[in-house]
Every structure is written in C-alpha cells, then in structure tokens.
Amino acid sequence: METNRRIYFIFFGILFTIIIDLCLSSSQNALIFLTFTRIIAIFISFFYRIAYDNYDKNADYDTAKTFWTPFKNLFVIIAVIEQAFVMYQIKFSSNLLSILYIILQVAMPLFVYLWIRRIEQENLSFLQYIWFEIFNTTNDHDLQSKRKDELHVLKRLFKYSLDDWKIITFGTILLLGAALSEVFVPLYTGRLLSSVAFKEAWLQFQHNLIIGFLGGFRMGIFSICISRLNIRLRTKLFQSYLKQEIGFFDTHESGKLLSRLNHDTQIMSSTVANNIAQCIGALVRFSGTLIMMIKLSIHLTIACLIGAPLILVVAKISGNAHGRISEKVQNLSAEAFEIAEETIQTIRTVRSFGNEDEELKRFENTLQQSYQVSLIQAALIAAQKWFVELAQLCMSIIMLSYGAKLVRDNYITGPDLLAFIIYQLTLGGVLSDISQIYTSMMTAAGASQSVFDYLDRQPIQKPNGILQPSELIGDIEFNNVSLTYPARPNEIAIQNISFKIKSGQTCAFVGPSGSGKSTCVNLLERFYDPSDGKILIDGREIHEYDHKYFHHKIAMVGQEPVLFNRTIRENINYGMNDNDETMIIQAAQQANADGFITELMNGYNTKCGQRGSHLSGGQKQRVSIARALMRNPTILLLDEATSALDPVNERLIQDALYYKKDNSQSRTILISAHRLSTIERCDRIFVIHKGHLVEQGTHDELMMIDNGIYRELVRRQTIDIDDD
Ligand SMILES: Nc1ncnc2c1ncn2[C@@H]1O[C@H](COP(=O)(O)OP(=O)(O)OP(=O)(O)O)[C@@H](O)[C@H]1O
C-alpha cells in the first residue's frame, strides 16, 4: 500500500472515532463498541493468518497478496478506531496506571503501520545489521560440538527471528504495558470482590475486561510474525540445499531434506515467534506480581515462594528431555516422509509389482515408531502439568490457612488477603507459563538441530570460478582422472583416464554396462570433482570457469531425461532468459521433435506431466535434446540420449547433430552409447572397461586390434542382429 493511502486510512479512522466519541455519552456504550471492534479485529487477524498460510503453501505470492490486502487495510482502520475508544475511556478512569496503559495502546496503530512497512520493505537497517553481526558465529572451528549446545541453537533461532525486530520490539513494549497493567488486576479484583456494592467497582471491572480483549489482538500480530520467520527460514534452507554438490544428494534422501524444509522449519518458527513475546511478558508479570505480593505481605510471600524453585527445576528437567525426544520424533517423521515421497515418485513400479500394501506398512510402521516416542513426550507433558497444578493447589491451601491466621492477628486486611491469594494464583500461572515456554523452546531446539546443520553446511566442491572467455573453443583433456563416488567411498569408479579431444570432433565412449562411461560424462558436467587428476577445457581446469557461463557452453542430455511439469515450450526454453520463439522451434526441428509437438492438440503449450510422464520415452528424449540445443552449446554431451528412439528417428537426429554438421559448427560432441552401429562414424572412440581406458582410435583402427574389446563388442552385437 502506498504511504499516502495509509495516511488517509489513519486520518479517516481518527475522524471517525471523534464523531463516535461525540455521539456516545456513557462508558457502557463505549465498552460495547470496543468489544465489537475487538471481535472484528480478532476475526480479521484470523483471516490474515489463513491468507499467510495460503501464501506459504502455494508459494503463489501474487494471489496471496491480492487476497490479504483488503484485510490489511481493514486491520489498520479497526486498530485506529479501537485505540480512539481506549482514549475515550480515559474520561472515566483517572487512574495513573490506566493512562500509562492506554498510551501504550495508542502505539498499536503505529506499530501495525510500521509492521506493514516492514513486510513491504526487505532491506536490512543498520540496527539489524549490528544484530546479525553480533549473533553470526558460523565460521567457528568446533561448530559440531557447539551444535550439541542447546543454548547455542536457541541463540541461532533468535537470530533468525530478529529480522522482525521492529514488530518484536513494539510487540514487546505493548506486552510490557499489558503485563504491567495485569499486575494490578488482582488488586482491583480483590477490592472489587470485597466491595461489590460500590458503583466504582464497575469501572475497575471494565478495565480488566479491556485488558482481556487486547490479548487476542496481539496474538494475531504475532502469528503473522510466525509466517514471516517461516518463509525466511525455508528460503535460507532451500538456498543452502541448492548450493550443495551432487554427492550431497547421493548421500541424503530427498524425503528427509524435504521434511526438514517443510516440517521442522514450521516448528522452529512458530515456537520461537510465539515464545519470544510470551517469555518477556511472563518475566515481567512474574517480577511485578512478586513485588505486589511482597508489598501486601512479606510473611505470606516467603511462605508462598518455598515451592517455586521446585517447579523451575522440574521445568528444566522435562525441558531437556523434550529437546531430545523432539529430535527423535523429527527424524522418524522425516523417514516416513521419505518413504511416502519415494513411493509416490515410483508409483508405476510399485503398482506393477502390486506392492502397495508393503509400502503402506513401511510408512505406517515408521509413523508408529514416531508415535511411540510421542507417547513418552505426552506423558512428560502430562506429568509436568500435573506437578505444577499440584504444587499450586498445595500452596493455595497453605496460603488460605496461614492467611486466615494473619487476618485474625491483624497483620493483613481481608480484601488484601483476597488480593494476595489471586496474586499467588497468578504467580502459579506465570510459573507454569515459564515452564511451558521452556519446554516448547527445547522442542524447537530439537527440531532446529539438523536444520542448522544443513544451513551451515559448506559444499565440498571448490568454490565457483570466475573465467568467462568471450569464446570457448571446445578442446577437452582428461589428465590421469580418477573418481570415487561419495556414496561408495571404498570403490574406484574410474582410474587414471587420460585422453584429448580437439574442438569440433565427435567422439564416443563405449564399453560394457557399469564400466564408467556415464561417470566420464558426469565429470565433464562437473557433477563431481575428480578424486585425482585434472579435467581441462581449452587448457583451463573446469572449476576455474564461472558456474553459469560453464553450463551455458556445455549442455548434456542424460540417460533418463527429466522434464519439468511445465509446457513443452517452457521445457525447451529452460534456463534461458529470453523467450525466442524462432530459436525454440529451430531447436525442436534439429532434435526432430517439431513434428510430433505440432501434432499434439496444444502444440508447444502441452504440459509434460511430472518428470515428463505425459510423453513417450522417445518424445521425452527429443524434447530434452532440443532443450540442450537451445543454448547452442560449444560442447554437447549425449549419454544414451537416443536410446529410446526408433532407428529412423535416431538416424535423422544423428545426421542433423553430428554426422552432417556444416563447417560453421565447431561443436565438440561426446556420445556415450551401447548401440555401436550409431557411433561407427565418430572421429574417435574411447573404450572403457572396468573403469580404465583400454583402447582408443577410429572404428577401423579399433577393428584391427586382435582380441580387442571393441572388436569383440562389435562382433557380439552383429551376431545378435543376425540372430534377430
Ligand atoms: N552416483 C553414484 N554413486 C555411487 N556409485 C555410482 C554412482 N553412479 C555410478 N556409480 C557406479 O560407478 C560405476 C560406473 O558407472 P557408470 O554409470 O559410469 O557406468 P556406465 O558405463 O555408464 O554404465 P551403463 O552403460 O550401464 O550406463 C558403476 O559401478 C556404478 O555402480
């Protein structure tokens, strides 16, 4: 919302309240109206929350924004009207504290206003920057041992929520005001109960009512804080995932990663945002209540406090247990999520083997395990609650009997004893709140552990290079390259492979299944860094090139081409900034895909389905070849890229791509193929066997080698064809 419109809102809000102020003549009417506006405000904050949840789930920012803007505006108006009514109450209450409280409440519209601005502006302020500097400790050497420290985890959690420092500071000030005011509630109530007949009591009672209503309003605002913190945490975590090396994804199941992203971040943000405010409020109420109690009777206070340390010790013990249990529950639900994700992704295989029941059982078993752990958690909560209640009850009994004696001995008046007992109940409530806050903070700490581990994880691959030459020639060199995959640290996938390919050449990797052909291609794509040796392009190591530049110049079509659930056009144009229709069609024509695409009812606008499931294997391959050609790459890697095509289509693509390429195209092409007839005409063929480069040369040269592996492979394939 523009600033001008916001000012109009506030202006009209105030005008409106002045008019109503003139119309109303009694405090009861004001109270009724105030109640009414409060209820509306609570409803609005509720819808606001739904809107934010919507935003979160669908990640459809524009829709959500349109949805919540009217609520946002209404929220401001209601807040302004409401505050004016609180001001109106001043006329009926001269109590100094009420005035202080009301002044704090007047800050509410300002707070809402600043908060909306905060939502709209993402820039860090100077103060925020300082906060970040103070709390940022990620480069610590013994980070792993620090992770164990729950306080450290909590500190990190606070760091993340501090981005909303304005809302938190204002919210805290308001809560401080409310909490301070609440400190006096028992005093009023004590007097009220002992003088029900007196008219003034009604006024005190109104005051208590107003305080109660304000709670709902504040909660709405803090729930928005939760959503914002949640978005930030998720974005940071997703960003951290995206920069990890491919080996990380080999060793970390996607279901677990997603569960952290979806579930754990939710727990973290909701717990922290809720508890920051509540914790401060509870501490203020605790000290305020204590002061009032001491003022009323020091004897009774001492008697009352005997049980307090015990409650805090119990809270600490159960809080720590909660942290540990919560981590276990999170791990188990992540596992269940992993099973569900894998099953859904592989549903065709599951269906074809009729294994649905087994998968369901696996899923349910994991959830049951997590349920068993949750039972312990539930028992802990129940025991803790029971203990606190019992302690409170005991204290009340002691207070009543001891208090009655003090009244008889004239140490304290009847109304003050009544007030004291209410204070004591309040103190019990506050202590119980503190213990619950501690428990839920520990739950958040448990959930945060692995999220922070992922957030801090530095990718093992060397950092991004900077080379961006205006022209990449396309010479490739493997220099004694070996690789051990991170998922199989004890097995060498390829060993001491060396070869050179000149720019513009078309070469092929051949060899039995599992020999290491795709591994060579993966290394050229820099999915993995070699464990040993060097890979050079135009004489420079590939990690020296800028990441985006490099992947613009090198394109790959993998064994199982993966398409996105978007239109064919979007898939072909994937990762390209401009939307050049002619280039898209040209790329599709070169990949021999244009024909089948134009025959589809929606043509280039046809959706491909998840991982391209709406297209046939051969169609998928052709669309992914077109996607690779879109960027006019200097080096093209084709890993079994035409294996699903019929011989006619395969031949057409091969001719277009490499056998009949015109002289203006100096594209280096590397093919990995099983059907040897398709690579006969290559400039050079590399034969890989059990991870070693055993033969290299043209087809004719390789056929001359007696007992050569290539010759044997060709012989076997010829026999198979003849048999057919
Ligand atoms: N991500 C991975 N993690 C662990 N080991 C892997 C991984 N990818 C491949 N391997 C192993 O590395 C070896 C070489 O595999 P590679 O995929 O390079 O073979 P290939 O020659 O391309 O086989 P095919 O012709 O069947 O595609 C195999 O033993 C394989 O099991």
The ligand as a Gaussian input file, in Angstrom:
#p B3LYP/6-31G(d) Opt

LIG

0 1
 N       26.091000     -41.822000      -8.004000
 C       26.780000     -42.937000      -7.835000
 N       27.160000     -43.321000      -6.612000
 C       27.878000     -44.437000      -6.433000
 N       28.300000     -45.233000      -7.429000
 C       27.937000     -44.916000      -8.682000
 C       27.160000     -43.771000      -8.950000
 N       26.954000     -43.707000     -10.308000
 C       27.573000     -44.778000     -10.821000
 N       28.169000     -45.497000      -9.868000
 C       28.981000     -46.722000     -10.065000
 O       30.100000     -46.363000     -10.869000
 C       30.382000     -47.376000     -11.822000
 C       30.376000     -46.777000     -13.249000
 O       29.044000     -46.369000     -13.515000
 P       28.646000     -45.633000     -14.880000
 O       27.272000     -45.116000     -14.670000
 O       29.694000     -44.656000     -15.216000
 O       28.635000     -46.835000     -15.905000
 P       28.262000     -46.839000     -17.453000
 O       29.431000     -47.355000     -18.170000
 O       27.737000     -45.520000     -17.861000
 O       27.093000     -47.913000     -17.430000
 P       25.804000     -48.027000     -18.364000
 O       26.261000     -48.314000     -19.730000
 O       25.049000     -49.157000     -17.761000
 O       25.093000     -46.719000     -18.235000
 C       29.325000     -48.448000     -11.612000
 O       29.918000     -49.474000     -10.835000
 C       28.225000     -47.776000     -10.840000
 O       27.592000     -48.687000      -9.964000

